[in-house]
Amino acid sequence: MDRVIQKVSLGVLGLGVALAVPALSYAQATNIFPVSSDVATIKGDLLLWATALIGVALAIYAFKRVRALVR
C-alpha cells in the first residue's frame, strides 16, 4: 500500500512539473507589467517604495509599543 501511495505521489508531482514548465516559460516570454525606464517614473517608484517601507516599519514599531503597554 505504501508503494502505491509513493507511485501516485510521484505521478502527481511529475504531472505538476509537466504543466508548470510550459507555463513558466510562457510567463517569462511575455510582459505581465509594462516596464518603463523613464527617470521620473523610477524616482516616483523609489519614493513610493520608500514610503511604503517606512509605513510598515512604523506599524511594526507601534504594534510592539502597544503590546508592551498592554502587558
C-alpha positions as CSV (number, residue, x, y, z in Angstrom):
1,M,0.0,0.0,0.0
2,D,2.8,2.4,0.8
3,R,4.4,1.7,-2.5
4,V,1.2,2.6,-4.3
5,I,1.0,5.9,-2.5
6,Q,4.6,6.6,-3.4
7,K,3.9,5.9,-7.1
8,V,0.8,8.1,-7.1
9,S,2.5,11.0,-5.4
10,L,5.4,10.7,-7.9
11,G,2.9,10.7,-10.7
12,V,1.2,13.8,-9.4
13,L,4.5,15.6,-8.9
14,G,5.5,14.7,-12.5
15,L,2.2,16.0,-13.8
16,G,2.6,19.2,-11.9
17,V,6.1,19.7,-13.3
18,A,4.9,18.9,-16.8
19,L,2.2,21.6,-16.5
20,A,4.3,24.2,-14.7
21,V,7.3,24.3,-17.0
22,P,5.5,25.5,-20.1
23,A,3.5,28.0,-18.1
24,L,6.7,29.4,-16.6
25,S,8.4,29.7,-19.9
26,Y,5.4,31.5,-21.4
27,A,5.2,33.9,-18.4
28,Q,8.9,34.8,-18.9
29,A,8.4,35.5,-22.6
30,T,5.5,37.9,-22.1
31,N,5.5,41.2,-20.2
32,I,2.9,41.0,-17.4
33,F,3.6,44.5,-16.2
34,P,4.6,47.2,-18.6
35,V,8.2,48.4,-17.8
36,S,9.2,52.0,-18.2
37,S,12.8,53.2,-17.7
38,D,11.9,56.9,-17.6
39,V,13.9,58.7,-14.9
40,A,10.8,60.4,-13.4
41,T,9.0,57.1,-13.2
42,I,11.9,55.4,-11.5
43,K,12.2,58.3,-9.0
44,G,8.5,58.1,-8.3
45,D,8.6,54.3,-7.8
46,L,11.6,54.6,-5.4
47,L,9.7,57.3,-3.4
48,L,6.6,55.1,-3.3
49,W,8.5,52.0,-2.1
50,A,10.4,54.1,0.5
51,T,7.2,55.5,1.8
52,A,5.6,52.0,2.0
53,L,8.6,50.5,3.8
54,I,8.7,53.4,6.3
55,G,5.0,52.9,6.9
56,V,5.5,49.2,7.5
57,A,8.4,49.9,9.9
58,L,6.3,52.4,11.8
59,A,3.3,50.0,12.0
60,I,5.6,47.2,13.4
61,Y,7.1,49.7,15.9
62,A,3.6,50.9,17.0
63,F,2.4,47.3,17.4
64,K,5.3,46.4,19.6
65,R,4.9,49.6,21.7
66,V,1.1,48.9,22.2
67,R,1.8,45.2,23.0
68,A,4.4,46.3,25.6
69,L,2.0,48.8,27.2
70,V,-0.8,46.2,27.4
71,R,1.4,43.6,29.1
